[in-house]
Amino acid sequence: MNTLLKKLGIYFCCIFILLLFLFPYSVQAESSEITTYSPACLLMEASTGKVIYEKNAHTRMYPASTTKIMTAILVLENGNLADTVTVSENAVLSIPNGYSTAQLQIGEQLTVEQLLYALMLPSANDAAVALAEYIAGSVDSFAAMMNTKAVEIGCKDTHFVNPNGVHDENHYSTAYDLALMGQYAMQNTTFRSIVSTTQFSLPITNKYPTADRVYHNNNLLLSSSLLSNGHSYYYPYCTGIKTGYTDSAKNCIVASAKKDNIELIAVVLGGETLENGLSGRFLDCQTLFDYGFNKYSFRTILEKNSVVQEIEIMNGTEETRNLGLLAENDLTVFAKNDVDLESITPTISITNHSAPISKSSIVGTVSYTVDGETFSTNLLAASNVDVSKVMENVLKVVIAIFLIFLAILILLPKKDKKKKRK
């Protein structure tokens, strides 16, 4: 009987192991509230940097022309919009076939501002090289500046070798790092204005006789026009930022949208065209933005000058010893709408327990932890606390008694010694 049971046990174990191989499964702590098509996505609140959705956000991937966000940052911080740039032979001839250009001509002269529009709207790769050479003298020197700036912004997994995103095995970034670049760049009002523009044209120049170079922004989230298939990706709150594509990178985008007092940054990398012919990257952006705007909001957990707690200062006068503690600032958190902020217990730390205490002086801190983040502000005294004369007199009596007792202890041994001698 025991032998039979052992054989049955082995038999069922074998079947169980076989099923594991035939029907693999994964265990998830929590199912996602949204579904995205692209392999790497991230959604960030711009003012706080809080990440509210991510998928493979720290996986190194090819950024394609989203690279140009960093190029624009460096040009705006190190150049002058009114400066004239002469387009070099390298800027025109170094762009591989199949990559977008602004049809710049060798020796053509354009302003930095005009080249920035060509860089960010039609994603002109020749404009990127011309601007890089204007700032740093060469593409290699400019790439070094790009990498230095990336570290300064906080990027951990980014390396650039060119200013435009032309494919290179050593040119990579992550969804998270690109979100940091987008967050940083959108603080510049000129950058913000450029990336929200839907159409721009280059003028007649010394090398180009007509003004027919009219460019539309590749970010279709900004365009209300219908496509040939009758579909529109228009997102009414979109404010930018930059698309990208190469055969290796697939469809990429760093996008921004602002609704009321919330601005979100979405990053989608490796997107592809879906079976129905629609673009996965734009659909993912719409999904991410809707999720952020519908599920999250800024909420005040503590108002400035509100009474957080009342404490008793033991050495204060009877009239002033009960002290109210006031919040120095508002505590506003960006949190999910279903988080019950009222149920969160604050942590209060008192640093001054003794009178005298002046009104509005700092007497401690209060902090709240929401979604793993801690928000703190100082606690201020709501009123003056005077030193109690009773307590002061009691202290004097205690000190006097202590001193008398100490004197007795010192004198007693001397009397004992005199007795022994006698």
C-alpha positions in Angstrom: 0.0 0.0 0.0 2.8 2.4 0.9 4.6 1.6 -2.4 1.4 2.4 -4.3 1.0 5.7 -2.6 4.6 6.6 -3.3 4.1 5.8 -7.0 0.9 7.9 -7.2 2.7 10.8 -5.5 5.6 10.7 -8.0 3.1 10.4 -10.8 1.1 13.5 -9.7 4.3 15.5 -9.1 5.4 14.8 -12.7 2.1 15.8 -14.1 2.2 19.1 -12.0 5.7 19.9 -13.2 4.7 19.2 -16.8 1.7 21.6 -16.5 4.0 24.3 -15.2 6.0 24.1 -18.4 2.9 23.8 -20.7 1.0 26.6 -19.0 3.4 29.1 -17.5 2.0 31.9 -15.3 3.1 35.0 -13.5 2.2 36.2 -10.1 1.3 39.9 -9.9 0.8 41.9 -6.7 -1.9 43.9 -8.3 -3.5 44.1 -11.8 -2.9 47.3 -13.7 -5.7 49.8 -13.9 -4.8 50.6 -17.5 -3.4 48.8 -20.6 -0.7 50.2 -22.8 0.4 48.7 -26.1 4.1 49.9 -26.2 6.9 48.0 -24.4 8.1 51.0 -22.3 5.9 53.7 -20.9 5.9 56.2 -18.1 3.6 58.9 -16.7 5.0 61.7 -14.5 3.5 64.7 -12.8 5.7 67.6 -14.0 5.9 69.9 -11.0 6.6 67.2 -8.4 8.3 64.6 -10.6 6.0 61.9 -9.1 5.8 58.8 -11.3 2.2 57.5 -11.3 2.6 54.8 -14.0 5.5 53.0 -15.4 6.3 49.9 -17.5 9.9 49.0 -18.2 10.7 52.7 -17.4 14.4 52.0 -16.6 15.1 49.7 -19.6 17.7 51.1 -22.0 16.1 51.7 -25.4 16.9 53.8 -28.5 15.4 57.3 -28.2 15.4 58.2 -31.9 14.5 61.9 -32.4 13.3 62.4 -28.8 17.1 63.0 -28.5 16.4 66.5 -29.9 14.9 67.6 -26.6 18.4 67.6 -25.1 19.8 69.3 -28.2 17.2 72.1 -27.8 18.0 72.5 -24.1 21.7 73.1 -24.7 21.0 75.5 -27.6 18.6 77.5 -25.5 21.0 77.6 -22.5 24.2 78.3 -24.4 23.1 80.2 -27.6 21.3 83.3 -28.7 18.0 83.1 -30.6 19.0 86.0 -32.9 22.4 84.6 -33.8 23.0 83.6 -37.4 24.2 80.1 -38.2 25.8 79.2 -41.4 24.9 75.6 -42.4 28.0 73.5 -42.9 28.7 70.8 -45.5 28.7 68.2 -42.7 25.3 69.3 -41.5 23.8 68.6 -44.9 25.8 65.6 -46.1 26.1 63.6 -42.9 22.4 62.7 -42.7 21.7 59.1 -43.9 19.0 58.5 -46.5 15.6 58.1 -45.1 16.0 60.5 -42.2 14.0 63.7 -42.1 15.6 67.0 -43.0 14.6 70.7 -43.4 16.2 70.8 -46.9 19.0 73.0 -45.6 21.6 74.1 -48.1 25.4 74.2 -47.7 26.3 77.8 -46.8 22.7 78.8 -46.0 22.3 81.3 -43.2 19.4 81.0 -40.7 18.8 82.2 -37.2 19.1 79.9 -34.2 15.4 80.4 -33.5 14.5 79.3 -37.1 16.7 76.2 -36.8 15.1 75.3 -33.4 11.6 75.3 -35.0 13.0 73.1 -37.8 14.6 70.9 -35.2 11.5 70.3 -33.1 8.5 70.4 -35.6 9.5 68.4 -38.6 12.4 66.8 -36.7 15.1 68.1 -39.0 18.3 66.1 -38.5 20.4 68.6 -40.6 19.2 71.4 -38.3 20.4 69.4 -35.3 23.9 69.1 -36.7 24.0 72.8 -37.7 23.0 73.8 -34.1 25.4 71.4 -32.5 28.3 72.8 -34.5 27.2 76.3 -33.7 27.2 75.6 -29.9 30.2 73.3 -29.6 32.2 73.4 -32.8 31.7 69.7 -33.6 29.2 66.9 -33.1 31.5 65.0 -30.8 32.0 68.0 -28.5 28.3 68.7 -28.4 27.6 65.0 -27.6 29.9 65.4 -24.6 27.9 68.4 -23.5 24.7 66.4 -23.9 26.0 63.6 -21.6 27.2 66.1 -19.0 23.8 67.8 -19.0 22.0 64.5 -18.8 23.8 63.6 -15.5 23.1 67.1 -14.2 19.4 66.6 -14.8 19.5 63.3 -13.0 19.6 60.8 -15.8 21.1 57.4 -14.9 20.9 55.3 -18.0 21.5 57.7 -20.9 24.3 58.1 -23.4 24.3 60.3 -26.5 26.7 60.2 -29.5 24.9 62.7 -31.8 22.4 65.6 -31.5 19.6 64.1 -33.6 19.0 60.5 -32.7 20.3 58.9 -35.9 20.7 55.3 -34.9 23.8 54.2 -33.1 24.3 51.2 -30.8 25.9 53.4 -28.1 23.1 56.0 -28.3 20.4 55.1 -25.8 18.2 56.3 -22.9 15.2 55.2 -20.9 11.6 56.3 -20.5 12.4 57.7 -17.0 15.4 59.6 -18.2 13.5 61.1 -21.1 10.7 62.2 -18.7 13.3 64.0 -16.7 14.6 65.8 -19.8 11.0 66.7 -20.8 10.2 67.9 -17.3 13.4 70.1 -17.3 12.9 71.5 -20.8 9.3 72.5 -20.3 10.4 75.0 -17.6 11.9 77.1 -20.4 9.2 79.3 -21.9 10.8 79.5 -25.3 11.1 75.7 -25.5 7.4 75.4 -24.4 6.3 77.8 -27.1 8.2 76.0 -29.9 7.0 72.5 -29.1 3.4 73.6 -28.9 3.5 75.2 -32.3 1.7 73.2 -35.0 3.1 74.9 -38.2 6.2 76.8 -39.1 7.9 77.9 -42.4 11.5 78.9 -43.2 12.0 82.2 -45.0 13.8 83.0 -48.2 17.5 82.9 -47.5 20.8 83.5 -49.2 20.7 79.9 -50.6 17.0 79.1 -50.8 14.9 81.4 -53.1 11.3 80.6 -52.0 9.4 80.4 -48.7 7.8 77.0 -49.6 9.5 75.1 -46.7 6.4 74.8 -44.6 6.5 72.3 -41.8 3.9 70.7 -39.6 4.5 69.4 -36.1 4.9 65.6 -36.1 3.2 65.4 -32.8 -0.4 64.5 -33.9 -1.7 64.9 -30.4 -1.6 68.7 -31.2 -3.5 68.4 -34.5 -7.2 68.4 -34.8 -7.1 67.5 -38.5 -8.4 64.1 -39.6 -6.0 61.6 -41.1 -6.6 59.8 -44.3 -8.2 56.9 -42.4 -10.6 59.4 -40.8 -9.0 59.1 -37.4 -7.6 61.9 -35.2 -5.2 61.6 -32.3 -5.9 65.1 -31.1 -5.7 65.6 -27.4 -7.1 69.0 -26.3 -4.8 69.4 -23.3 -1.6 68.5 -25.2 1.3 71.1 -24.9 4.1 69.2 -26.6 6.8 67.8 -26.8 8.7 65.5 -29.3 8.2 62.4 -31.4 10.8 60.1 -32.9 11.2 57.1 -35.1 13.9 54.8 -36.5 13.7 51.2 -37.7 15.4 50.1 -34.5 13.7 52.5 -32.0 10.2 52.1 -33.5 7.7 54.9 -32.7 8.7 57.1 -29.7 7.3 60.1 -28.1 7.8 62.4 -25.1 4.5 64.2 -24.7 3.0 66.7 -22.3 -0.5 67.8 -21.4 -1.9 70.4 -19.0 -5.4 70.4 -17.5 -6.3 73.0 -14.8 -3.4 72.9 -12.3 -1.9 69.6 -13.4 0.7 69.0 -16.1 1.7 65.5 -17.0 4.6 64.1 -19.0 4.1 60.8 -20.8 6.9 58.8 -22.5 6.3 56.0 -24.9 9.2 54.0 -26.5 9.2 51.1 -29.0 5.6 51.8 -30.1 4.2 50.1 -33.2 1.3 50.4 -35.6 -1.6 48.2 -34.4 -3.5 45.7 -36.4 -6.3 48.2 -37.0 -3.7 50.6 -38.5 -3.7 53.0 -35.6 -0.5 54.3 -33.9 0.2 52.6 -30.5 2.3 55.5 -29.2 -0.5 58.2 -29.6 -3.2 55.9 -28.2 -0.9 55.1 -25.2 -0.4 58.8 -24.6 -4.2 59.4 -24.6 -4.7 56.5 -22.2 -1.9 57.7 -19.9 -3.1 61.3 -19.8 -6.7 60.3 -19.2 -5.6 58.0 -16.3 -3.6 60.8 -14.7 -6.2 63.5 -15.0 -9.1 61.3 -13.9 -7.5 59.4 -11.0 -5.1 62.0 -9.5 -5.3 65.5 -8.1 -3.6 68.0 -5.9 -5.2 68.0 -2.5 -4.4 70.0 0.7 -3.8 67.8 3.6 -2.9 70.7 6.0 -3.7 74.4 5.7 -1.4 77.2 6.6 -2.0 78.7 10.1 -4.3 75.8 11.1 -4.0 74.5 14.6 -2.3 71.1 14.5 -2.2 70.5 18.2 -2.3 72.1 21.6 0.4 71.4 24.2 1.0 72.5 27.8 4.3 74.2 28.6 5.0 73.2 32.2 7.0 76.2 33.2 4.6 78.7 31.6 2.3 80.9 33.5 -1.2 79.7 34.1 -2.6 82.2 31.6 -0.1 81.3 28.8 1.0 77.7 29.3 -1.6 76.2 26.9 0.1 76.7 23.5 -1.5 76.2 20.1 0.8 74.8 17.3 0.2 76.3 13.9 1.2 75.0 10.5 3.8 77.3 8.9 2.8 76.4 5.3 0.1 74.5 3.3 0.9 70.9 2.8 -0.4 70.0 -0.7 0.0 66.5 -2.0 -0.4 65.0 -5.5 -2.3 61.8 -4.7 -4.8 59.4 -6.0 -8.4 60.6 -5.5 -9.4 57.5 -3.5 -6.7 58.0 -0.9 -8.4 59.0 2.4 -6.2 61.8 3.6 -8.2 62.4 6.7 -7.3 59.0 8.0 -3.6 59.6 7.8 -2.1 60.2 11.3 0.5 63.0 11.3 3.9 62.6 13.0 4.6 65.6 15.4 8.0 66.4 16.8 8.3 69.1 19.5 11.7 70.7 19.8 11.0 73.5 22.3 9.2 72.4 25.5 10.2 75.3 27.8 9.2 78.9 28.4 9.8 81.6 27.4 8.4 81.0 23.9 7.8 83.9 21.4 4.8 84.0 19.2 5.5 82.6 15.6 8.8 81.0 16.7 9.4 77.4 15.5 8.6 74.9 18.2 8.6 71.6 16.2 7.6 69.9 12.9 4.6 68.0 11.6 4.8 65.4 8.7 2.4 63.2 6.8 3.4 60.2 4.7 1.2 59.7 1.6 1.9 57.0 -1.0 5.4 56.5 0.5 6.3 60.2 0.2 6.7 62.4 3.3 5.5 66.0 3.4 6.6 68.2 6.3 6.3 71.8 7.6 7.3 73.6 10.7 5.1 74.2 13.7 4.9 77.8 15.0 3.8 79.0 18.4 0.4 80.6 18.2 1.1 82.9 21.2 3.7 84.0 23.7 4.4 81.7 26.6 5.8 83.5 29.7 7.8 81.9 32.4 5.8 81.2 35.6 7.0 83.1 38.7 5.7 80.2 40.8 7.7 77.7 39.0 10.7 80.1 39.1 10.3 80.4 42.9 9.9 76.7 43.4 13.0 76.2 41.4 14.9 78.6 43.6 13.7 76.8 46.8 14.8 73.4 45.3 18.2 74.8 44.4 18.6 76.3 47.9 17.7 73.0 49.6 20.1 71.2 47.3 22.9 73.5 48.2 22.2 73.2 52.0 22.2 69.4 51.7 25.4 69.5 49.8 27.1 71.7 52.4 26.0 69.3 55.1 27.5 66.4 53.2 30.8 68.3 52.9 30.9 69.3 56.6 29.9 66.1 58.3 33.1 64.1 57.6 35.2 66.9 59.2 33.3 66.6 62.5 33.7 62.8 62.5 37.4 63.1 62.1 37.7 65.6 65.1 35.7 63.2 67.3 38.1 60.3 66.4 41.1 62.5 67.3 39.7 63.4 70.7 
